[in-house]
């Protein structure tokens, strides 16, 4: 049974930092592309950052230069370091694991709330 468990969310002031973690179990983590998404109230879910099996990364324009995604295959964990946080970063952040095997297979975590407010 595949499980993705996010942690690290919380309340932070504008300009502050948080580090999100997503730990996976029940899959061969190193074979999966890992992605962080977020969804703000009344908005669609959007891609925040992605890291490939080979370590290539890409980011939403809105977070470039502020967020960094990384992975530790030995710990089955993907991280999202978020710096210079803004109120518009407030959202539920979700971890996704994706692999292509005959068809795309996607797994999701339960989400972690990030609130940026003074």
N, C-alpha and C positions, 0 to 999 in steps of 0.2 A: 504494500500500500504506500503510495507516494504521499509525502507530506512536505509542505513548505511552511516554515514558521518564521514570521517577521517579528522583529523587536527593535526597540530604540526610539520609537516615536515619543512625542510629548509636546509640552508647551514651551516655546522659546520666544525670546524677544527679537524684534527685527535686528538684523545684523549678527545674530547668533549662529551657532552651529549645532548640528546633530549628526550622528552616524547611525544609519539603519543597517540592520543585519537580517539576512534571510538564510536559514539553515535548512537544508534539504535532507530527506531520508527516503529510502525505498527506490532510489534510482542511481544510475551511474553518473554522478554529478558532472564529471569532467567532459561528458559527451553532450551536454546541454548548453544551448545559448540561454543566458540569463538576462532578464530584463526587469527594470523597475517601471511601473506605471503609477499614475496617480489619478484620483477622481475627486474633484471639488464638488460641493453641493450644487445640484442642478446643472452640472456640466458633464460632458462625455469623458470617459476614461482616455487619458493621453499617455503616450510613451515619454518617459523621462530620460532613461539611459539604458544602454544595452551593451553587453560584453559577450563576444563570441567565444567559441571553444578555444580559438587560438589567441584570445586576449585582445582582439580588436574592439574598440569602443566607439560608440556614437551617442550623441546627446541631442535633446531638444534644444532649439536655439535659446529658449528662455532660461536655460540652466547652464549653458556653456560658460566655462570659466569659474563657475561657483560650485558645481557638483562634480564628484569623481566616483565612478563605479570601479570596483575591483573584485577579484575573486580569489578564494583560497581553496583549491581543489582538495587539499589534504584535510580541510575542515568541512568540506561540503557547504561552503558558505559564500554568499555574495554580499558585498557591502555597498552602501551609498553614503559617501561623505558629503554632507550638505553644509556649505559655508555661506556667509553673507545672506542669510535667509530673509525673505521678504514676506509680507502678509499674503501676497498672491501665491505663495508656495503652500499655503494651507490646503490640506487635502488628506484623503486616505491614500496611503501608499501601498501598492501591491507588488509582490514579487511573482514573476512568471518564469517557468522553465519550459523550454521548447526544444523538440527534436523532430527530425523528419525520419519516419520509418513507415514506408508505404504511403502514409499520410502524415500531416502535421499532428503532433501530439503536444497538447498544452496542459500544464499544471499551474495552479494558482494558490497563493497563500491567502490567509483570511484578511490581511490588511492591517496596517498600523496607522493611527491618526497622528498627523503632524499639524500643529497649530502655531502659527507665527503671529504673535500679538503682544502689544505693550500693555 
